[in-house]
Amino acid sequence: MSNAPVIIGIAAVLLTGCGHKPALPAYGKVPDFVLTDQTGQPFRSAQKLNGHVWLANFIFTNCMGPCPRMTSQMKQVIAQAKDSAGLEVVTFTIDPDRDTPEVLAAYAKRFQADPMRWHFLTGSRGDLRRLSWDTFHLSDIGGALEHSTRFVLIDRTGQIRGYYETSDTESIAKLLEDIRTVTKEAA
């Protein structure tokens, strides 16, 4: 009796295991929050985001630096991830004194953001700081208008699953891959 079938079976199992990618890490849970969206209405994360894969980033609308580039990139990511049904996007301001709902609405319109899935949020400096610094572990919102240029991927259960540097094209490609991975995961 030949050992060939056993050897072939073991090789198949080993090769299958080699192609398996490890699960994405979890960096912490995003707590429920209530802020104000670009329409001036309360935005309750528990109602709008629970059960959805979503992306987050922080910008300010009168930024002459990376913010317009980041917003354009987010628009491209949304377009390229169109097969990821239910993907939501949340852009938080770091300049709540100037970024009123009306200003955020004009900014969203400038970038042709779909208001059904892309939400521009403002609130108190303290609430925004807690989200940026304490929850997402990005940067402190202290009035200096300095902020992280990373996108953050959050899964259906509110777990942060990845950080992606917007100045790195490979990082954006990885984000698109990770969106598909997280979208396929069971809730």
Secondary structure, DSSP 8 states (H G I E B T S, - for coil): --SHHHHHHHHHHHHHHHT---------B----EEEETTSSEEEHHHHTTTS-EEEEEE-TT-SSSHHHHHHHHHHHHHHTTTSTT-EEEEEES-TTT--HHHHHHHHHHTT--TTTEEEEE--HHHHHIIIIIIS-----SSS-----EEEEE-TTSBEEEEEETT-HHHHHHHHHHHHHHHHS--
